[in-house]
Amino acid sequence: MSIVGIEAMNLFAGTAFLDVTKLAAHRKLDMSRFENLLMKEKTVALPYEDPITFAVNAAKPIVDALSPEEKDRIEMVITCTESSFDFGKSMSTYCHDLLGLNRNCRLFELKNACYSGVAGLQMAINFVLSQTSPGGKVLVIATDVSRFMVEEGGDALSADWSFAEPSGGSGAVAMLVSDRPHVFQIDVGANGYYGFEVMDTCRPSADTDAGDTDLSLLSYLNCCENAYLEYQKRVDGAHFGDTFGYLAYHTPFGGMVKGAHRNMMRKLVKAKPAEIEIDFQNRVTPSLTHCQRVGNIMGATAALALASTIDNGEFDQPKRVGIFSYGSGCCSEFFSGVVRKEGQERLRELKIKETLDNRYELSMEQYDRLLEKSRELKFGTRNMVPDASFIAEARTTLNQPTLLLKQIKEFHREYEWVS
């Protein structure tokens, strides 16, 4: 059996965050309803941050740790996003250039709602398994940004928008895929996928989201069950309650995952409520720890849940992790792999929790001003110089070199490293 998986991975969740409990109080939301989201914080993209800054900041520690010879074996860069800012030019070209990679490299982009990150990961896995270039590596970067906007002098937000607001985050997860899966070894062939056409959520224009939240929840639950059942057909002896030490679900918000897990345990394991709650705490909660602090980062969220599982789980003995990815529209997949202590140690060397702790906390006044500022950086922006003085404290809060957007000049984006 061929060996393949994630050699290294890293999360980057920006320079600033918002306490979403304070946001809910500020918006005068129904707090009993809000608490069902199971959210704590969300990363907020500042005017000098975009999908490229998130992507490169996530990938750079991984790339810098490679020897020159290993770095030159990166033969493909895949960006996975629904936040691209050009209909033709791939963001992978910017990432490739800023990371200083070999020019003998395939560069392209995938868009498939929140499924895009797993689509990129599976494409990378199959490239390695094909052995068309033995020893070749693939850099997969799932990166997405939520920018909520209001027109200057605009009225209050709608109720639907307001309840989406606390969960919409920004961030990127970078994954180096190779035949040396130090962090996460894929169970080759253990995949169940399920998809159909449904108009649950979509982006009918570059800066607008639309959809039916109830339909989206039903589609998510339907896909979760059927993708797993297909996995079970393909994997002899698979059992939802026993096979997986941990489970990592695509996490729009924690409450949605809790509902999905309850549904799966009731139907597939015939578990009682008390048993389901214990199982949720033991097998699912580690995946939510980072998600609750970053928010829904669309194409990167399933990978974020996996990174959180590895960072916060217990792996003194190897454990299998089941992963569910869902993308609106829709396509879904359930797959699995094994994490060992080495993988956790390598991931923890990147100090994800410490980086999250170091982000700058926005006040409500700063956040409301940012909603108006966000109008300046839309899809197709031709010329623009971000206001570096806007919440300038956030630019250096991480205590490490951070890539930020310098300017847009005739559509071309230019970046700078800030320490």
C-alpha positions as CSV (number, residue, x, y, z in Angstrom):
1,M,0.0,0.0,0.0
2,S,1.4,3.4,-1.0
3,I,2.0,5.9,1.8
4,V,0.8,9.5,1.4
5,G,-0.6,12.3,3.5
6,I,0.2,15.6,5.1
7,E,3.9,16.1,5.8
8,A,3.4,19.5,7.4
9,M,0.5,21.9,8.1
10,N,0.0,25.3,9.6
11,L,-2.9,27.7,10.4
12,F,-2.8,31.4,10.1
13,A,-5.7,33.4,11.5
14,G,-4.8,37.0,10.9
15,T,-3.7,39.8,13.2
16,A,-7.1,40.8,14.8
17,F,-10.1,39.2,16.3
18,L,-13.4,40.0,17.8
19,D,-15.1,38.6,21.0
20,V,-18.3,37.4,19.5
21,T,-20.2,37.4,22.8
22,K,-19.5,41.1,23.0
23,L,-20.6,41.4,19.3
24,A,-23.9,39.6,20.1
25,A,-24.6,42.0,23.0
26,H,-23.7,45.0,20.8
27,R,-26.1,43.8,18.1
28,K,-28.8,43.1,20.8
29,L,-29.2,39.5,19.6
30,D,-31.3,36.9,21.3
31,M,-28.5,35.5,23.6
32,S,-30.2,32.1,24.1
33,R,-30.1,31.7,20.3
34,F,-26.6,33.0,20.1
35,E,-25.3,30.6,22.7
36,N,-26.3,27.7,20.4
37,L,-23.6,28.8,17.9
38,L,-20.9,27.6,20.4
39,M,-18.6,30.4,19.2
40,K,-16.1,32.5,21.2
41,E,-14.1,34.6,18.8
42,K,-13.7,35.3,15.1
43,T,-10.8,36.5,13.1
44,V,-11.5,39.8,11.3
45,A,-9.6,40.8,8.1
46,L,-8.2,44.3,8.3
47,P,-7.9,46.5,5.2
48,Y,-4.3,45.4,4.6
49,E,-5.1,41.7,4.8
50,D,-6.5,39.6,2.0
51,P,-6.6,35.9,1.0
52,I,-2.9,36.1,-0.2
53,T,-1.6,37.5,3.1
54,F,-3.4,34.8,5.0
55,A,-2.2,32.1,2.6
56,V,1.4,33.0,2.5
57,N,1.6,33.6,6.3
58,A,0.2,30.1,6.8
59,A,2.6,28.5,4.3
60,K,5.9,30.3,4.9
61,P,6.9,28.5,8.2
62,I,6.3,25.1,6.4
63,V,8.4,26.1,3.3
64,D,11.1,27.8,5.3
65,A,11.7,24.6,7.3
66,L,12.6,22.7,4.1
67,S,16.1,22.2,2.8
68,P,16.7,23.8,-0.7
69,E,16.5,20.4,-2.2
70,E,13.2,19.6,-0.5
71,K,11.8,23.0,-1.4
72,D,12.5,22.4,-5.1
73,R,10.4,19.2,-5.0
74,I,7.3,21.3,-4.5
75,E,5.9,20.7,-8.0
76,M,2.3,22.0,-7.6
77,V,0.7,24.9,-5.7
78,I,-3.1,24.7,-5.4
79,T,-5.0,27.6,-3.8
80,C,-8.5,26.6,-2.7
81,T,-10.9,29.5,-2.1
82,E,-14.2,31.2,-2.7
83,S,-12.6,34.6,-2.0
84,S,-10.5,35.1,-5.1
85,F,-10.3,38.6,-6.5
86,D,-9.8,37.9,-10.2
87,F,-11.9,35.8,-12.6
88,G,-8.8,34.6,-14.4
89,K,-5.5,35.1,-12.6
90,S,-5.0,32.4,-9.9
91,M,-3.9,33.4,-6.4
92,S,-1.5,30.5,-6.5
93,T,0.8,32.6,-8.7
94,Y,1.1,35.3,-6.0
95,C,1.7,32.6,-3.3
96,H,4.3,30.8,-5.5
97,D,6.2,34.1,-6.0
98,L,6.1,35.3,-2.4
99,L,7.3,31.9,-1.2
100,G,10.2,31.8,-3.6
101,L,9.4,28.5,-5.2
102,N,10.9,26.7,-8.2
103,R,9.4,27.9,-11.5
104,N,9.0,24.3,-12.7
105,C,5.7,24.1,-10.9
106,R,2.0,23.7,-11.7
107,L,0.0,26.7,-10.4
108,F,-3.8,26.7,-10.2
109,E,-6.9,27.4,-8.2
110,L,-10.0,25.5,-7.1
111,K,-13.4,26.9,-6.2
112,N,-16.1,24.7,-4.8
113,A,-17.6,26.5,-1.8
114,C,-16.4,25.1,1.5
115,Y,-15.4,21.8,-0.1
116,S,-12.5,23.4,-2.0
117,G,-9.8,22.7,0.6
118,V,-10.5,19.0,0.7
119,A,-10.8,18.9,-3.1
120,G,-7.3,20.3,-3.3
121,L,-6.0,17.9,-0.7
122,Q,-7.5,14.9,-2.5
123,M,-6.0,16.1,-5.8
124,A,-2.6,16.4,-4.2
125,I,-2.9,13.0,-2.6
126,N,-3.7,11.4,-6.0
127,F,-0.7,13.2,-7.6
128,V,1.6,11.7,-5.0
129,L,0.0,8.2,-5.4
130,S,0.3,8.3,-9.2
131,Q,4.1,8.3,-8.8
132,T,4.4,10.2,-12.1
133,S,7.1,12.3,-10.3
134,P,8.4,10.1,-7.4
135,G,9.3,12.3,-4.4
136,G,7.3,15.3,-5.6
137,K,5.4,17.4,-3.1
138,V,2.2,19.5,-3.4
139,L,1.5,22.7,-1.5
140,V,-2.2,23.0,-0.9
141,I,-3.4,26.3,0.6
142,A,-7.0,26.8,1.6
143,T,-7.7,30.5,2.2
144,D,-10.8,32.5,2.6
145,V,-11.9,35.9,4.0
146,S,-15.3,37.1,5.2
147,R,-15.8,40.9,4.8
148,F,-19.0,42.1,6.1
149,M,-19.8,45.6,4.8
150,V,-22.3,48.4,5.4
151,E,-22.7,51.5,3.3
152,E,-21.8,54.7,5.0
153,G,-24.7,56.0,7.0
154,G,-26.5,52.7,6.5
155,D,-29.2,51.4,8.8
156,A,-28.9,48.4,11.2
157,L,-28.1,45.0,9.9
158,S,-30.8,42.5,9.1
159,A,-31.5,39.7,11.6
160,D,-30.3,37.0,9.2
161,W,-27.1,38.9,8.5
162,S,-26.5,39.5,12.2
163,F,-26.7,35.9,13.1
164,A,-24.3,35.0,10.3
165,E,-21.9,37.8,11.4
166,P,-20.6,36.1,14.6
167,S,-19.5,32.9,12.8
168,G,-18.0,34.4,9.6
169,G,-14.2,34.3,10.0
170,S,-11.0,34.7,7.9
171,G,-7.9,32.5,7.7
172,A,-5.8,30.0,5.9
173,V,-4.5,26.5,6.4
174,A,-1.5,25.3,4.4
175,M,-0.8,21.6,3.9
176,L,2.4,20.1,2.4
177,V,1.4,16.8,0.8
178,S,3.9,14.1,0.1
179,D,4.9,10.5,0.6
180,R,6.3,11.4,4.1
181,P,3.1,12.0,6.1
182,H,4.6,13.0,9.4
183,V,1.5,14.9,10.5
184,F,-1.4,12.9,9.0
185,Q,-1.3,9.7,7.1
186,I,-4.2,9.2,4.7
187,D,-6.1,5.9,4.7
188,V,-5.7,5.3,0.9
189,G,-9.0,4.5,-0.7
190,A,-11.1,5.2,2.4
191,N,-13.3,7.8,0.9
192,G,-17.1,8.3,0.7
193,Y,-18.3,11.2,-1.4
194,Y,-21.9,12.4,-2.0
195,G,-23.2,15.4,-3.9
196,F,-26.2,16.8,-5.7
197,E,-27.5,20.2,-7.0
198,V,-29.1,22.3,-4.3
199,M,-29.6,26.0,-3.9
200,D,-28.7,26.2,-0.2
201,T,-26.1,29.0,-0.3
202,C,-24.3,30.8,-3.1
203,R,-22.4,33.9,-4.1
204,P,-24.4,35.4,-7.0
205,S,-22.0,38.4,-7.1
206,A,-18.4,38.8,-5.9
207,D,-19.3,40.5,-2.6
208,T,-22.7,39.1,-1.9
209,D,-23.9,35.9,-0.1
210,A,-27.4,34.5,-0.5
211,G,-29.1,31.4,0.5
212,D,-31.5,29.4,2.7
213,T,-30.1,28.6,6.1
214,D,-32.6,25.9,6.9
215,L,-32.0,24.2,3.6
216,S,-28.3,24.4,4.1
217,L,-28.5,22.7,7.5
218,L,-30.7,19.9,6.0
219,S,-28.3,19.5,3.1
220,Y,-25.3,19.3,5.5
221,L,-27.0,16.6,7.6
222,N,-28.0,14.6,4.5
223,C,-24.5,14.7,3.1
224,C,-22.9,13.9,6.3
225,E,-24.9,10.7,6.7
226,N,-24.7,9.6,3.1
227,A,-21.0,10.4,2.6
228,Y,-20.2,8.3,5.7
229,L,-22.5,5.4,4.5
230,E,-20.5,5.4,1.2
231,Y,-17.3,5.3,3.2
232,Q,-18.6,2.4,5.2
233,K,-19.4,0.5,2.0
234,R,-15.8,0.9,0.9
235,V,-14.1,0.2,4.2
236,D,-14.6,-3.3,5.6
237,G,-15.6,-3.2,9.3
238,A,-16.0,0.5,9.6
239,H,-18.2,1.5,12.5
240,F,-19.0,5.2,13.3
241,G,-18.8,4.7,17.0
242,D,-15.7,2.6,17.2
243,T,-13.4,3.1,14.2
244,F,-12.4,6.7,14.9
245,G,-10.5,8.1,17.9
246,Y,-11.6,11.6,16.9
247,L,-14.0,13.2,14.4
248,A,-13.4,16.5,12.6
249,Y,-16.4,18.0,10.8
250,H,-16.6,21.0,8.6
251,T,-17.5,23.7,11.2
252,P,-19.6,26.7,10.0
253,F,-20.2,27.0,13.8
254,G,-19.9,24.6,16.7
255,G,-23.6,24.2,17.2
256,M,-24.1,22.9,13.7
257,V,-21.5,20.2,14.3
258,K,-23.1,19.2,17.6
259,G,-26.4,18.8,15.8
260,A,-24.8,16.7,13.0
261,H,-22.9,14.5,15.5
262,R,-26.1,13.9,17.5
263,N,-27.9,12.9,14.3
264,M,-25.1,10.5,13.2
265,M,-24.9,8.9,16.7
266,R,-28.7,8.4,16.9
267,K,-29.0,6.9,13.4
268,L,-25.8,4.9,13.1
269,V,-25.0,3.9,16.7
270,K,-28.5,4.1,18.3
271,A,-27.0,6.0,21.1
272,K,-28.9,7.7,23.9
273,P,-28.7,11.4,24.7
274,A,-26.3,11.1,27.6
275,E,-24.0,8.8,25.7
276,I,-24.0,11.2,22.7
277,E,-23.0,14.1,24.9
278,I,-20.1,12.2,26.4
279,D,-19.0,11.0,22.9
280,F,-19.2,14.6,21.6
281,Q,-17.0,15.9,24.4
282,N,-14.5,13.1,23.9
283,R,-14.2,12.7,20.1
284,V,-15.4,16.0,18.7
285,T,-14.6,18.9,21.1
286,P,-10.8,18.9,20.3
287,S,-11.7,19.8,16.7
288,L,-13.7,22.8,17.8
289,T,-11.1,24.4,20.0
290,H,-9.5,26.5,17.2
291,C,-12.6,26.8,15.1
292,Q,-14.4,28.5,18.0
293,R,-11.6,31.1,18.0
294,V,-11.4,31.7,14.2
295,G,-14.8,31.3,12.8
296,N,-16.0,29.7,9.5
297,I,-13.1,30.1,7.0
298,M,-15.1,28.3,4.2
299,G,-12.7,26.2,2.1
300,A,-10.2,25.9,4.9
301,T,-12.6,25.0,7.7
302,A,-12.3,21.1,7.5
303,A,-8.5,21.5,7.5
304,L,-8.8,23.9,10.5
305,A,-10.9,21.3,12.3
306,L,-8.2,18.6,11.6
307,A,-5.4,20.9,12.8
308,S,-7.4,21.6,15.9
309,T,-7.9,17.9,16.5
310,I,-4.2,17.2,16.2
311,D,-3.2,20.2,18.3
312,N,-5.7,19.4,21.1
313,G,-6.2,15.7,21.1
314,E,-4.3,13.0,22.9
315,F,-2.0,10.9,20.7
316,D,0.3,8.9,22.9
317,Q,-1.0,6.0,20.8
318,P,-1.8,6.4,17.1
319,K,-5.5,7.3,16.5
320,R,-7.7,7.4,13.4
321,V,-9.4,10.6,12.6
322,G,-12.6,10.7,10.5
323,I,-13.1,13.9,8.6
324,F,-16.3,15.3,7.0
325,S,-16.2,18.1,4.5
326,Y,-19.2,19.9,3.0
327,G,-19.5,22.5,0.3
328,S,-22.7,24.2,-0.5
329,G,-24.3,23.6,-3.8
330,C,-23.3,20.8,-3.1
331,C,-20.5,18.2,-2.7
332,S,-19.3,16.4,0.4
333,E,-16.8,13.8,1.4
334,F,-16.0,11.6,4.4
335,F,-12.4,10.3,4.6
336,S,-9.9,9.3,7.3
337,G,-6.3,9.0,8.3
338,V,-4.0,8.3,11.2
339,V,-2.3,10.8,13.6
340,R,0.7,9.8,15.7
341,K,2.5,11.6,18.5
342,E,5.2,12.8,16.0
343,G,2.5,14.6,14.1
344,Q,1.2,16.4,17.1
345,E,4.7,17.4,18.2
346,R,5.5,18.8,14.7
347,L,2.3,20.7,14.6
348,R,2.8,22.1,18.1
349,E,6.2,23.4,17.1
350,L,4.4,26.0,15.0
351,K,2.7,27.4,18.2
352,I,-0.8,27.9,16.7
353,K,-2.4,28.6,20.0
354,E,0.2,31.2,20.9
355,T,-0.3,33.0,17.6
356,L,-4.1,33.0,18.2
357,D,-3.5,34.4,21.7
358,N,-1.3,37.2,20.2
359,R,-3.9,38.7,17.9
360,Y,-5.2,42.2,18.6
361,E,-8.7,42.4,20.1
362,L,-10.9,44.9,18.3
363,S,-13.3,47.1,20.2
364,M,-16.8,47.4,18.9
365,E,-16.2,50.9,17.8
366,Q,-13.1,49.8,15.8
367,Y,-15.1,46.9,14.3
368,D,-18.0,49.1,13.2
369,R,-15.5,51.5,11.5
370,L,-14.0,48.5,9.8
371,L,-17.3,47.6,8.3
372,E,-17.3,50.9,6.4
373,K,-13.6,50.5,5.5
374,S,-14.3,47.1,4.0
375,R,-16.0,48.8,1.1
376,E,-12.6,50.0,-0.2
377,L,-11.3,46.5,-0.9
378,K,-13.8,44.8,-3.2
379,F,-13.5,42.2,-6.0
380,G,-11.8,43.8,-9.0
381,T,-10.3,46.8,-7.1
382,R,-8.1,48.6,-9.6
383,N,-6.0,51.0,-7.5
384,M,-5.9,51.3,-3.8
385,V,-3.4,51.9,-0.9
386,P,-4.7,50.5,2.3
387,D,-4.6,52.8,5.3
388,A,-1.7,51.5,7.3
389,S,-2.6,53.8,10.2
390,F,-6.0,52.1,10.6
391,I,-5.6,50.0,13.8
392,A,-1.9,50.2,13.4
393,E,-1.3,48.3,16.6
394,A,-2.5,45.1,14.9
395,R,0.2,45.2,12.3
396,T,2.9,44.1,14.7
397,T,0.9,42.4,17.4
398,L,2.1,38.8,16.4
399,N,5.7,39.6,17.2
400,Q,6.8,37.9,14.0
401,P,7.3,38.9,10.4
402,T,3.9,39.2,8.8
403,L,3.0,39.7,5.1
404,L,0.5,42.5,4.6
405,L,-1.0,44.2,1.5
406,K,1.0,47.3,0.5
407,Q,-1.0,48.5,-2.5
408,I,-3.0,47.6,-5.6
409,K,-1.7,49.3,-8.7
410,E,-3.6,48.7,-12.0
411,F,-5.1,45.5,-10.5
412,H,-1.7,44.1,-9.5
413,R,-1.3,43.5,-5.8
414,E,1.9,44.3,-4.0
415,Y,2.9,43.1,-0.6
416,E,5.3,43.9,2.2
417,W,6.7,42.1,5.2
418,V,6.2,43.9,8.5
419,S,7.9,43.0,11.7
